[in-house]
Each structure stands twice: as C-alpha cells, then as structure tokens.
Amino acid sequence: MTTTLEWTAPRDLAAEFPARLSLTPKTTLAGRLDGAWWPYSRDLEGELPPLVAALEEPWGRITRVTVNPARWPVVPHMVPVDGRKLHVGWFTEQDPDKLILLSYTVGRWDLLVIPPETAPAAAARLMVAAAIPGSVLTAGVLMTNEAVIGRGIRDALRREAIWEGEGGACMSPFGSPIGRSALPLPENGWR
C-alpha cells in the first residue's frame, strides 16, 4: 500500500492562518520592544503579508521592514502586500531576534521574532515578556533568558524522571505508586 502525504508550503501556511502577535498596550511607558511576532516559517516573503495586514489597522501603513539575515535564509528586497510593494532591508548589526517595521505616518516599531520551531509554552512566555510596557529587556536578552528557563525546566523534568525511575516514588507493597500523604502514621502521632 502506498501513502501519499501532501506537504503544505510555508507560504500557504502563513496565508492560511492569522499572524501570531502580542503587542504592547498603548501606554506612556516606552520600552525596548513593541511586542512579539511568532511566524510559522522562515519564509519572509510568505510571512510578511499577514503580519503587515494585522498591523496596518492599529499602526498605519507599513512601508519598510528590516531584519538581520542570520535568522532568514532568503531576504527578498521587496514583498508584494495588497497590491503594493513592501521594502525589505537587512542589517547584520541589527539584533538577529528583532524585526523593525517603519511607517511614514506613525514611526517605528521593534518586534521580538520568536523562531518558528519554538515550543508553544516557550513562545507564550516570550510573547508575554516582549509586550510588557516600559520593559528595558532587548530581544537578545529575552531569547537568552528563555534558553536558560527552558534548560532549567528540561533539567527539572529529567531529575524528576530519574527520581521516579530509581525508586524515589512511594510504592505500595503490591508495586504500584501511592501518594506520599498516604503513608501510614503511628496511632498516637509522633513518638
């Protein structure tokens, strides 16, 4: 029997789903980032149109985008968006985990770019952290912090699995785990 799997190209995937965004609420506190964006792929030409469409209502017409090419395999010079061309530039000096959006009418916004392969729990933490009003944390610092947090969580889960696997769990005489609070206590309490 032959099975045929149809692969959805990243461009089709990005166009099918709305942009995953977390934006800083409008306040008087200015921070380093204006929010976070979690793309579905590393295809800028496919990912930018839904992002720009989602941001044009609250931010106005976006005319330019800059990225660091370290995180994007192909950086096109222009991307078609709603019948017009969005100019895309790249700078190696720019933080690799940041996307800068420019508009003639309103100004500039900096978004943390969460890698597409990021686990949902980690992406959620990053989206919340990037949208804190007045935060002085940069995109690079947030990504470094998440790497440390993620490593700590993985280490804790590994230690717990070792503990449970080596007999650290309380076992009944019949070989099944029991809760630690179910241990028998002496009749008169402590002696």
SVG drawing of the C-alpha trace seen along z (x, -y; Angstrom):
<svg xmlns="http://www.w3.org/2000/svg" viewBox="-8 -61 35 68">
<polyline fill="none" stroke="black" stroke-width="0.4" points="0.0,0.0 1.3,-3.5 0.6,-6.5 0.9,-10.0 1.4,-12.9 0.7,-16.4 3.2,-19.0 1.8,-22.4 4.4,-25.0 5.2,-27.6 3.9,-30.4 0.5,-28.6 0.5,-28.0 1.3,-31.6 -1.5,-32.9 -4.0,-30.4 -3.6,-31.4 -3.6,-34.9 -0.3,-36.4 0.6,-35.3 1.3,-38.6 1.5,-40.0 1.6,-43.8 2.5,-46.2 -0.6,-48.0 -0.8,-51.8 0.7,-53.5 3.1,-56.4 5.8,-53.8 8.2,-53.3 10.2,-50.1 12.7,-48.5 10.2,-46.3 6.7,-46.9 5.7,-43.3 6.5,-39.9 5.8,-38.0 5.8,-34.2 6.0,-33.3 5.0,-29.9 8.2,-29.6 11.4,-31.3 10.0,-32.4 9.8,-36.2 8.0,-36.5 5.2,-34.3 5.2,-35.6 5.3,-39.3 2.0,-39.9 -0.2,-38.5 2.0,-40.4 1.6,-43.7 -2.1,-43.2 -2.6,-42.6 -0.6,-45.6 -1.8,-48.2 -5.1,-48.9 -3.5,-49.8 -0.2,-51.2 -0.9,-52.6 0.6,-51.7 3.9,-49.9 6.4,-50.8 9.6,-49.1 10.9,-46.2 14.4,-45.4 15.8,-42.1 19.1,-40.5 19.8,-37.9 21.3,-35.5 17.8,-34.1 16.3,-34.2 17.6,-32.0 16.3,-34.4 15.8,-38.1 13.8,-39.5 14.3,-43.2 10.5,-43.7 7.4,-41.7 4.0,-42.2 1.4,-43.2 -2.2,-44.2 -1.2,-45.3 1.9,-47.3 5.5,-46.6 6.9,-46.4 10.6,-47.2 12.7,-44.8 16.2,-45.6 18.8,-43.7 21.5,-44.8 24.0,-42.4 24.3,-45.0 20.6,-44.6 19.7,-42.2 19.0,-38.8 15.9,-38.2 14.3,-41.5 12.2,-42.8 11.9,-46.6 8.8,-48.0 8.7,-51.5 5.8,-53.7 5.6,-57.2 2.7,-58.2 3.4,-56.8 7.0,-55.8 9.0,-52.7 8.2,-49.5 10.5,-46.8 9.2,-43.3 10.8,-40.3 10.8,-37.5 10.2,-34.1 11.7,-31.3 9.0,-29.2 10.3,-26.0 9.8,-27.3 7.6,-25.2 4.2,-26.7 4.9,-27.2 8.2,-29.0 6.6,-31.1 3.8,-32.1 6.3,-33.2 8.3,-35.2 5.1,-36.9 4.1,-38.0 7.6,-39.2 8.0,-41.2 4.7,-43.0 5.4,-44.4 5.1,-48.2 8.3,-50.0 10.5,-46.9 14.2,-47.6 14.9,-44.0 16.2,-43.6 15.2,-40.8 18.5,-39.1 18.2,-39.2 14.7,-37.7 15.8,-34.9 18.8,-34.2 16.6,-34.2 14.2,-31.8 17.0,-29.4 18.1,-29.4 14.5,-28.9 13.8,-26.1 17.1,-24.4 16.1,-24.6 12.6,-23.1 14.1,-20.3 16.7,-19.6 14.0,-19.5 11.9,-17.1 14.9,-14.9 15.8,-14.9 12.2,-14.0 12.1,-11.2 15.4,-9.8 14.0,-10.1 10.8,-8.2 12.7,-5.6 15.2,-4.9 12.5,-4.1 12.1,-7.6 8.3,-7.3 6.4,-5.8 5.4,-2.3 2.7,-0.1 3.6,3.4 2.0,4.5 4.4,2.5 2.1,-0.4 2.9,-4.1 1.0,-5.7 0.8,-9.3 3.3,-10.4 0.5,-11.6 -0.9,-8.0 1.9,-6.7 0.6,-5.1 1.2,-7.2 1.6,-5.8 -1.7,-5.6 -0.7,-8.2 1.2,-10.6 4.9,-11.2 6.9,-9.1"/>
</svg>
